[in-house]
Amino acid sequence: MATVSNWIDHLSASEVAGAVYPGVGSEGILVIVGIVIWIGWHVVSSMQESNKMNDIARRRPGKDDWKSNTPDW
């Protein structure tokens, strides 16, 4: 096993020159994809919660309806 004493010389050597890890250059695209997925998840989650709350409000439950403990599904 070879030892490395100077990383700059090691990474600029002809046998190592190039990408140090796979996927070099795709970080920006992956960050953008992650942000889009994150925002999309928040939008979908908000829509589902709003629909659920609107359904509950439409039924107009009374103050003692929680005592029956029967699910709506």
C-alpha positions as CSV (number, residue, x, y, z in Angstrom):
1,M,0.0,0.0,0.0
2,A,1.4,3.4,-1.0
3,T,1.6,6.2,1.5
4,V,0.7,9.8,0.5
5,S,2.7,12.6,2.0
6,N,1.5,15.4,-0.3
7,W,-2.1,15.4,-1.6
8,I,-1.5,18.0,-4.2
9,D,1.2,16.0,-5.9
10,H,-0.8,12.8,-5.5
11,L,-4.0,14.2,-7.1
12,S,-2.1,15.9,-10.0
13,A,-0.2,12.7,-10.9
14,S,-1.0,11.2,-14.3
15,E,-2.4,8.0,-12.9
16,V,-4.9,9.7,-10.6
17,A,-5.7,12.8,-12.7
18,G,-9.5,13.2,-13.2
19,A,-12.4,12.7,-11.0
20,V,-11.7,11.8,-7.4
21,Y,-15.2,10.4,-6.8
22,P,-18.0,9.3,-9.1
23,G,-20.6,11.9,-10.1
24,V,-18.3,14.9,-10.1
25,G,-20.2,17.9,-11.4
26,S,-23.7,16.6,-10.6
27,E,-23.9,18.2,-7.1
28,G,-25.7,21.3,-8.4
29,I,-28.3,19.3,-10.2
30,L,-28.9,17.0,-7.2
31,V,-29.3,20.0,-4.9
32,I,-31.9,21.5,-7.3
33,V,-33.7,18.2,-7.5
34,G,-33.7,17.9,-3.7
35,I,-35.1,21.4,-3.3
36,V,-37.9,20.7,-5.8
37,I,-38.8,17.5,-4.1
38,W,-38.8,19.2,-0.7
39,I,-41.1,22.1,-1.9
40,G,-43.3,19.6,-3.7
41,W,-43.6,17.5,-0.5
42,H,-44.7,20.6,1.5
43,V,-47.3,21.6,-1.2
44,V,-48.8,18.1,-1.3
45,S,-48.8,17.8,2.5
46,S,-50.5,21.2,2.8
47,M,-53.2,20.3,0.3
48,Q,-53.9,17.0,2.1
49,E,-54.1,18.7,5.5
50,S,-56.4,21.4,4.1
51,N,-58.7,18.8,2.5
52,K,-58.9,16.9,5.8
53,M,-59.7,20.0,7.8
54,N,-62.3,21.1,5.2
55,D,-64.0,17.7,5.5
56,I,-64.1,18.0,9.3
57,A,-65.4,21.5,9.1
58,R,-68.1,20.5,6.6
59,R,-69.4,17.8,9.0
60,R,-69.6,20.4,11.8
61,P,-68.9,18.0,14.7
62,G,-70.4,18.8,18.1
63,K,-68.4,19.3,21.2
64,D,-69.0,15.8,22.5
65,D,-68.5,13.8,19.2
66,W,-65.0,12.8,20.1
67,K,-66.4,10.7,22.9
68,S,-67.9,8.1,20.5
69,N,-64.4,7.2,19.3
70,T,-65.5,5.8,15.9
71,P,-63.3,6.5,12.9
72,D,-64.7,8.0,9.8
73,W,-63.0,5.7,7.4
